[in-house]
Amino acid sequence: MVYWGEAPDTVTVFHEDVSVEVKLHRAPSPSMYTNDISVCVGPMHWFNDWPRLIVFAEYLKSQGIKKFLLHVQSVSKTAKKVLDYYEKEGFLEVRGWPLLPFNKYWNPNLYTYNVAHHREMYDCGFWSASKWTFYGDLDDLPYIREKRGINIPKEEALYLHMRANFDWDPNVTRIENRKYMDVKFFEEKAIDEKLEEIRERIREILREEKPEYRGFEVMAAMDRCVKRLKQEDEPFNRTECWNPGAPCFGDIYPLDEWVLAKPEENNKFHIL
Protein backbone atom coordinates (compact mmCIF):
# COMPACT_ATOMS: atom_id res chain seq x y z
CA MET A 1 0.00 0.00 0.00
CA VAL A 2 1.33 3.43 -0.93
CA TYR A 3 0.27 6.62 0.86
CA TRP A 4 -0.24 9.49 -1.58
CA GLY A 5 -1.51 12.11 0.86
CA GLU A 6 0.29 15.09 2.37
CA ALA A 7 3.32 14.21 4.48
CA PRO A 8 2.63 14.72 8.22
CA ASP A 9 5.01 16.39 10.67
CA THR A 10 5.18 13.27 12.85
CA VAL A 11 4.55 9.55 12.57
CA THR A 12 3.60 7.05 15.27
CA VAL A 13 5.67 3.87 15.51
CA PHE A 14 4.11 0.83 17.22
CA HIS A 15 5.66 -2.28 18.72
CA GLU A 16 3.11 -4.60 20.28
CA ASP A 17 1.31 -2.45 22.88
CA VAL A 18 3.99 0.29 23.01
CA SER A 19 4.12 3.31 20.70
CA VAL A 20 6.10 6.51 20.27
CA GLU A 21 5.57 9.63 18.18
CA VAL A 22 8.60 10.52 16.05
CA LYS A 23 9.30 13.67 14.05
CA LEU A 24 9.32 13.08 10.29
CA HIS A 25 12.38 14.48 8.52
CA ARG A 26 12.05 15.48 4.89
CA ALA A 27 14.94 14.71 2.56
CA PRO A 28 15.90 17.27 -0.10
CA SER A 29 14.11 16.74 -3.40
CA PRO A 30 16.45 15.48 -6.17
CA SER A 31 15.26 18.40 -8.28
CA MET A 32 16.86 20.72 -5.68
CA TYR A 33 20.26 18.94 -5.50
CA THR A 34 23.25 21.20 -6.01
CA ASN A 35 25.57 20.36 -8.91
CA ASP A 36 28.59 19.57 -6.73
CA ILE A 37 30.17 17.01 -4.37
CA SER A 38 29.68 16.59 -0.62
CA VAL A 39 31.82 14.45 1.67
CA CYS A 40 30.21 12.51 4.51
CA VAL A 41 32.33 11.24 7.44
CA GLY A 42 31.51 9.66 10.74
CA PRO A 43 30.37 8.94 13.27
CA MET A 44 33.24 10.24 15.42
CA HIS A 45 33.89 8.29 18.62
CA TRP A 46 36.48 9.61 21.12
CA PHE A 47 38.15 11.69 18.42
CA ASN A 48 40.89 14.09 19.52
CA ASP A 49 43.26 14.16 16.53
CA TRP A 50 42.54 17.82 15.80
CA PRO A 51 45.57 18.41 13.49
CA ARG A 52 44.33 15.64 11.17
CA LEU A 53 40.89 17.24 11.15
CA ILE A 54 42.28 20.59 9.98
CA VAL A 55 44.46 19.01 7.28
CA PHE A 56 41.53 16.89 6.07
CA ALA A 57 39.20 19.89 5.81
CA GLU A 58 41.79 21.95 3.94
CA TYR A 59 42.50 19.01 1.63
CA LEU A 60 38.80 18.66 0.78
CA LYS A 61 38.67 22.33 -0.15
CA SER A 62 41.66 21.87 -2.47
CA GLN A 63 39.69 19.14 -4.29
CA GLY A 64 36.72 21.42 -4.90
CA ILE A 65 34.47 19.80 -2.28
CA LYS A 66 31.66 22.21 -1.38
CA LYS A 67 30.20 20.63 1.75
CA PHE A 68 31.63 18.48 4.56
CA LEU A 69 28.98 16.49 6.48
CA LEU A 70 29.94 14.97 9.81
CA HIS A 71 28.28 12.90 12.53
CA VAL A 72 29.77 13.36 16.01
CA GLN A 73 29.34 11.24 19.11
CA SER A 74 32.36 12.24 21.24
CA VAL A 75 35.24 14.64 20.46
CA SER A 76 37.81 16.52 22.50
CA LYS A 77 37.23 20.19 23.31
CA THR A 78 40.03 21.19 20.92
CA ALA A 79 38.53 19.10 18.11
CA LYS A 80 35.16 20.71 18.88
CA LYS A 81 36.76 24.13 18.47
CA VAL A 82 37.98 23.08 15.01
CA LEU A 83 34.49 21.84 14.11
CA ASP A 84 32.91 25.09 15.30
CA TYR A 85 35.30 27.08 13.10
CA TYR A 86 34.48 25.25 9.88
CA GLU A 87 30.78 25.14 10.76
CA LYS A 88 30.71 28.92 11.21
CA GLU A 89 32.56 29.25 7.91
CA GLY A 90 29.72 27.35 6.21
CA PHE A 91 31.92 24.54 4.88
CA LEU A 92 30.93 21.99 7.55
CA GLU A 93 27.57 20.69 8.78
CA VAL A 94 27.51 18.66 12.02
CA ARG A 95 24.88 16.33 13.41
CA GLY A 96 25.10 14.84 16.86
CA TRP A 97 25.16 11.03 17.04
CA PRO A 98 24.22 10.40 20.69
CA LEU A 99 24.32 7.14 22.57
CA LEU A 100 21.21 4.99 22.62
CA PRO A 101 19.04 5.46 25.72
CA PHE A 102 20.15 3.26 28.61
CA ASN A 103 19.54 2.72 32.32
CA LYS A 104 21.21 0.88 35.19
CA TYR A 105 19.58 -2.39 34.13
CA TRP A 106 20.42 -2.42 30.42
CA ASN A 107 22.82 -0.50 28.17
CA PRO A 108 22.39 -1.36 24.46
CA ASN A 109 25.46 0.74 23.61
CA LEU A 110 27.64 -2.06 24.96
CA TYR A 111 26.45 -4.32 22.15
CA THR A 112 25.85 -1.94 19.25
CA TYR A 113 27.41 -2.48 15.84
CA ASN A 114 28.62 0.92 14.61
CA VAL A 115 31.96 0.63 12.88
CA ALA A 116 30.53 -0.13 9.42
CA HIS A 117 28.59 3.17 9.53
CA HIS A 118 25.40 1.56 8.25
CA ARG A 119 22.98 3.79 10.13
CA GLU A 120 25.11 6.86 9.54
CA MET A 121 25.39 6.20 5.81
CA TYR A 122 21.63 5.92 5.43
CA ASP A 123 21.14 9.16 7.35
CA CYS A 124 23.77 10.97 5.32
CA GLY A 125 22.24 9.79 2.06
CA PHE A 126 19.09 11.70 2.98
CA TRP A 127 21.00 14.61 4.50
CA SER A 128 23.24 15.40 1.52
CA ALA A 129 21.80 17.92 -0.94
CA SER A 130 24.52 17.34 -3.57
CA LYS A 131 24.23 15.26 -6.72
CA TRP A 132 27.31 13.29 -5.62
CA THR A 133 28.29 12.24 -2.09
CA PHE A 134 31.59 10.64 -1.02
CA TYR A 135 31.42 8.34 2.02
CA GLY A 136 34.54 7.64 4.05
CA ASP A 137 36.61 8.20 7.18
CA LEU A 138 39.09 10.94 7.99
CA ASP A 139 41.84 8.84 6.44
CA ASP A 140 39.97 8.30 3.15
CA LEU A 141 40.73 10.84 0.45
CA PRO A 142 38.62 11.69 -2.58
CA TYR A 143 41.03 12.66 -5.34
CA ILE A 144 40.00 14.13 -8.68
CA ARG A 145 42.69 14.01 -11.36
CA GLU A 146 41.37 16.62 -13.79
CA LYS A 147 39.24 19.27 -12.14
CA ARG A 148 37.41 20.35 -15.27
CA GLY A 149 33.95 20.78 -13.81
CA ILE A 150 31.44 18.59 -12.04
CA ASN A 151 30.80 16.04 -14.82
CA ILE A 152 33.77 13.82 -13.93
CA PRO A 153 34.38 10.47 -15.69
CA LYS A 154 34.65 7.73 -13.05
CA GLU A 155 38.24 6.92 -14.07
CA GLU A 156 39.22 10.48 -13.05
CA ALA A 157 37.83 10.17 -9.49
CA LEU A 158 39.89 8.06 -7.06
CA TYR A 159 39.24 6.76 -3.54
CA LEU A 160 42.58 6.82 -1.72
CA HIS A 161 43.64 5.89 1.81
CA MET A 162 45.82 8.21 3.83
CA ARG A 163 49.24 6.93 4.86
CA ALA A 164 49.98 6.90 8.56
CA ASN A 165 53.77 7.07 8.22
CA PHE A 166 55.90 8.89 5.64
CA ASP A 167 59.28 8.14 7.24
CA TRP A 168 60.44 5.72 4.55
CA ASP A 169 59.77 8.27 1.79
CA PRO A 170 58.58 11.71 2.91
CA ASN A 171 57.81 12.77 -0.68
CA VAL A 172 54.51 11.08 -1.51
CA THR A 173 54.78 12.11 -5.16
CA ARG A 174 57.99 10.11 -5.73
CA ILE A 175 57.21 6.67 -4.32
CA GLU A 176 58.36 3.99 -6.76
CA ASN A 177 55.90 1.48 -8.17
CA ARG A 178 52.88 3.31 -6.83
CA LYS A 179 49.58 2.35 -8.40
CA TYR A 180 48.67 5.93 -9.24
CA MET A 181 51.88 7.64 -10.26
CA ASP A 182 50.07 10.74 -11.48
CA VAL A 183 48.51 11.52 -8.08
CA LYS A 184 49.87 14.72 -6.55
CA PHE A 185 48.10 16.08 -3.50
CA PHE A 186 50.03 19.34 -3.77
CA GLU A 187 52.34 20.65 -6.47
CA GLU A 188 55.92 20.36 -5.21
CA LYS A 189 56.68 24.02 -5.90
CA ALA A 190 53.64 25.03 -3.83
CA ILE A 191 54.12 22.72 -0.83
CA ASP A 192 55.76 25.35 1.41
CA GLU A 193 53.05 27.84 0.53
CA LYS A 194 50.30 25.32 1.28
CA LEU A 195 51.88 24.35 4.61
CA GLU A 196 52.02 28.00 5.62
CA GLU A 197 48.32 28.36 4.71
CA ILE A 198 47.51 25.45 7.03
CA ARG A 199 49.68 26.91 9.82
CA GLU A 200 47.84 30.22 9.47
CA ARG A 201 44.51 28.40 9.63
CA ILE A 202 45.61 26.65 12.85
CA ARG A 203 46.58 30.00 14.38
CA GLU A 204 43.23 31.43 13.32
CA ILE A 205 41.30 28.57 14.93
CA LEU A 206 43.24 28.23 18.19
CA ARG A 207 44.20 31.90 18.70
CA GLU A 208 46.65 32.00 21.63
CA GLU A 209 45.82 28.50 22.84
CA LYS A 210 48.49 25.81 22.51
CA PRO A 211 46.65 22.55 23.24
CA GLU A 212 48.54 19.41 24.09
CA TYR A 213 48.25 16.67 21.49
CA ARG A 214 46.89 13.51 23.12
CA GLY A 215 45.90 11.52 20.06
CA PHE A 216 48.51 8.80 20.52
CA GLU A 217 47.52 8.28 24.17
CA VAL A 218 43.87 7.78 23.24
CA MET A 219 44.64 5.44 20.34
CA ALA A 220 46.93 3.32 22.55
CA ALA A 221 44.32 3.15 25.34
CA MET A 222 41.63 2.19 22.83
CA ASP A 223 43.82 -0.61 21.42
CA ARG A 224 44.47 -1.98 24.91
CA CYS A 225 40.78 -1.80 25.76
CA VAL A 226 39.68 -3.59 22.58
CA LYS A 227 42.24 -6.37 23.13
CA ARG A 228 40.94 -6.82 26.67
CA LEU A 229 37.33 -6.88 25.49
CA LYS A 230 38.11 -9.54 22.91
CA GLN A 231 39.40 -11.75 25.72
CA GLU A 232 36.69 -10.97 28.27
CA ASP A 233 33.52 -10.00 26.39
CA GLU A 234 31.64 -12.48 24.23
CA PRO A 235 30.44 -10.00 21.51
CA PHE A 236 34.02 -8.95 20.81
CA ASN A 237 34.98 -12.61 20.43
CA ARG A 238 32.41 -12.93 17.64
CA THR A 239 33.36 -9.84 15.64
CA GLU A 240 35.84 -6.97 15.61
CA CYS A 241 33.20 -4.47 14.56
CA TRP A 242 31.36 -3.75 17.79
CA ASN A 243 31.51 -0.15 18.88
CA PRO A 244 34.07 0.19 21.71
CA GLY A 245 32.91 3.72 22.56
CA ALA A 246 30.78 2.77 25.56
CA PRO A 247 32.72 -0.29 26.87
CA CYS A 248 35.98 1.72 26.78
CA PHE A 249 34.54 4.80 28.52
CA GLY A 250 36.57 4.29 31.70
CA ASP A 251 39.80 3.89 29.72
CA ILE A 252 39.35 6.91 27.44
CA TYR A 253 37.44 9.57 29.35
CA PRO A 254 40.28 10.57 31.77
CA LEU A 255 42.74 11.16 28.90
CA ASP A 256 41.27 14.38 27.49
CA GLU A 257 38.49 16.94 27.92
CA TRP A 258 35.51 15.63 25.96
CA VAL A 259 32.32 16.97 24.43
CA LEU A 260 29.59 14.33 24.08
CA ALA A 261 26.65 14.53 21.69
CA LYS A 262 23.36 15.20 23.44
CA PRO A 263 19.96 13.83 22.35
CA GLU A 264 18.02 16.58 20.56
CA GLU A 265 14.83 16.69 18.52
CA ASN A 266 16.69 16.03 15.28
CA ASN A 267 18.92 13.17 16.44
CA LYS A 268 17.52 11.32 19.44
CA PHE A 269 16.79 7.60 19.37
CA HIS A 270 13.68 5.87 20.65
CA ILE A 271 13.61 2.31 21.99
CA LEU A 272 10.34 0.39 22.02
N, C-alpha and C positions, 0 to 999 in steps of 0.2 A: 504494500500500500504506500502510495506517495502522497504527501501533504502538499497541496498547492496554495494554501492560504498565506496570509501575511505572517512573517516571522515574529514570534513573541519575544519579549525581553527576557523571559525566564522559562525554563522547562522544569518539570518535576520528574525525578528519577525514583523508581520504586524497586525495592528488593524485599520480596515476601511482604511482611506487614510494616516495613519501615520505608519512609520516603524522605527526600530532601529536595528543596527548590534550589536550582542552580542557574546563575546568570548565563545567558546565551551570548556568545561572542561571535561577531560577524567577521568573516574573512574578507579581505579586499576582493572586489570583482576583478576577474582577469582583464576586463576591458579598461581597468584603471591602473594596471601594472605599469611601472616606469621602465623605460627601455635601457636598463642597466643591470649591474650585478651586485647582489648582496652576499655577505659572508655570515654564516651562522655558526657559532661556537658555543659549546657548553654541554652540560651544566658544570659550573666551577665548584669544586669541593676542596676546601682548605687550600686555597690558592694564595700564595704570597710572593710569587716570582714577578714582582712589579717591573723590573727592567725588561724581561721578555715581553710583557704586555705592551710596553711602549714601543719596542722595536717591531712587534707584530702589527700594531695599529699603523705605524708609519710605513711599514712595508706594504700593507693593503692599499694605502693611499697611492703609493708609487705604481701600483698595478691598475689604478683607475677604478678601484672599488668605491662605490658611493655610500654604502650603508653596512655597518658592522652590527650584527644582532647577537646578543649574549644573554645566556641564562646564568644566574648566580645563586649558589646556595650558601657558600661561606668563603669570604676573602679577608685578607689582612686589611688593616686600616689604611696602609700605604697603597695597596692595590685599589682600594675603594676610592682613594683620592685620584688615582689615575683614571678610573672609570668615570668619576664625576667630571673630570676635565673634558674627556672626549664626548661625554653625553651632552654637556653644556655647549660644546662646539657644534653639535648636531650630527657628528659622524657616527656616534654609537647610540644604540637603543638597548636598554637593560630591562630584563624581567626577572623578578625574584623566583627562585625555585625552592620553596621552603620544604622542610621535612614533613612527612606524613603525620597526621595527628596521632598522638600516643598517650598512654597513661602508665601508671606504675605496674599495671597488670600485663600490658602487652605493648610492644614497640615494633611496629611493622618495618621501621627503618633498618632494623638489624638484619632483615632478610629481603631487602629490596634490590632487584637487579637494575642497575643504573648505567653501568659503564658503556653499554652499547648505544646509549642515547636514544633508545627507541621513542620514548614518550616525548623527549625534547625535540626530536626530529619532526615528529608529527605536528607539534605545536608550532615549530618554526616554519614549517611548510605553509601553514595558514597565516602566520605573522608576516612573512616577507611580502612586500608589495613590488618586488622586482620580477622581471621576466625570467631571470636566471638567479639561482641561489646555490652557493657553494657550502657544503657541510663539512666540518672538520674540527680538529683540535687546534690549540695554539702552536703546535709544532707541525701543522699541515699547511702548506703554502700553495695557494693558487698562483700559477705563473702563466702569463699570456705572452707568447713570443712576439707577435706583431700586433701592436696596439693601433689597429687601423679603424676602430669603430666598434660597435657592439655586436655586429653580425660576424662572430668569430668561428671559423671552421674548427671542428673538434680536435684536429691534429695540432692546432696552434695553442690550445689550452691544456696545461699540464697540472697534475696533482702531485706535488712534491712533499717530501718529509724533511723537516729541519734536522740538521746534524747537531748532535749534542757536544761534539768535541772536534775542534779544528787544529789540534796540536800537530798532527802528522802532516798536514798541508794547510797552512792558514789561508792560502789563496784559493777560494772555492772555484774560481773560474779556470784554474789550471790543474785540475786533478786528472791524471791519466786514466784512460779507459772508462770515463764516465759515460753513462747511457745517453745523457743529453749534453753533448759538448757545447752546444750553442747557448745554453742557459747562463745568463749573467744577471745576478740580482741587482748589481750596481755597476756602472761603467767604471773601469779601473781609474781613469783620470778624475772621476768625480767622487771616489770613495771618501777622501778626507773631507770634502765639502758636505757629503751626506752625513758623515759621523758628527760633524760639528752641528748640523741641523738637529740631529737627535739629542746631542748634549744640550743644546739651547732649549729644546722641548722639555727635557728633564728639569732644567732650571726653572722653566716657566711653570711646570706642574707642582714642583716641590717647594719653590720659593727658597727660603733659608733653611728648610729642614734637610737634614742629612740622615735618613733612616738607615738602620742597620739591615743588611741583607741576611735573611734567615731561611732562604729557600732550601739550601742544602740540609739544614737541620730538620726541616719538616719532611722532606723527601726521605731522609734516612729513617726518621721515626715511623713514617708510614710503611716503609719496607719492612721494618722490624715487626710492626703490628700485624701486617698482612701475613708474614711468615708464621707468627704465633697463632693467628686465627686459623690458618690452614691446618695446624696441628691440633688445635683445641676445639674448633667450631665445625660442626658437621656441614653446614652449607658451603663453607670455604673448601672443604674436602671434595665437594662435588663439582665446583666450578671456580674459576679465578675471576669471574666477572661480577661478583656481588659487591655492592657499594660499601667500601670500608669507612665512609664518612661518619656514621653513627657509632659503629663498634670501636673505632679508633679515637673517639672524642677525648678520652682521658690522656692519650699519648700526645695528641696534637695541640689541644687547646692551650696548654701552658707555654707553648713555644713562641707565640706571637700575640698581637692584639687583633681580635677578629670581629668582623661584622657579619652577622647571620641574617639570611633572608627571613622576613616576617610574612605570615599569611595575610594577604590582602584580598580585596574583592575580585581582583583580576587573576589571582594565582593560587588561591587556597584549594586544598583538596578536601573531599568529603568521603567518609568511609561509612558504608551501610552494613 
